[in-house]
Amino acid sequence: MSAAEAIGVGARSGAARDSAGGRPAAVHGRSGAIAPGTAAGKLAEQVYETLKTQIHDFRLVAGDRFSEAELGLRLGMSRTPVREALFRLRNEGFLGVEPKLGWYVLPIDFERLEQLYDLRVVLELASVARLCAQAVTPPALEALKAVWLVTPAERLDDARSVGAHDEQFHATLVRAAGNAEMARVHWDVTERIRIIRRLDFTRADRIEATYLEHAKILRAVMQKKPDQAQLLLKTHIEQSKAEVRKITLHTLQAARERARG
């Protein structure tokens, strides 16, 4: 199946939506961008979500190429919303474009992802410190108990569901700290590392480790133990980062072999 065919299949089945929560409006670095909320804006959003899901699921991999014309034809859309979605993905570092050769999927930039993970650690450690300093535990943290402080029999084992809950766990820690700007930046980081982060839950041992580590972090925060909570959180994120890099390389190799087959 070609890159354009894979995109067409994804679009016909409906654009996938992030189950972890809403996304701030994207900022476009070019004039003439489609206004969000308009009919063309909704179409552009659909193309954007379809393409991004294909990339996240490694159905589109580095080097896959397609043109605006063939993509628009397969999706049954004009080139205007297609072009808008493509430029948005280019701005986010997923796609590149060359004159006369069209669009292509960029390789995963592990150095950039390392930097994003570093930023994530800074934001989450600061948020945990703020949470532990609060006199009253925010209700949002109480809600996390129903997801993470459960028996092994109650745990989820679906990778996509666990991945969505994992994003919400960390996003909730930041939101509950009360700084809206930190929460906005953190969610942007969450979206940009999703392509590798959710691979962490394709193995049963990593799902089990996530449940155990989240439970320890949550208890430390609710018991107002900032040093312990920060140490647990940093160790958890660093371990996850190391694991997903290994899993990503393996997944990329498997995707390339499927494409060759």
Order of alpha helices (4+ residues) and beta strands (2+ residues): alpha-alpha-beta-alpha-alpha-beta-beta-alpha-alpha-alpha-alpha-alpha-alpha
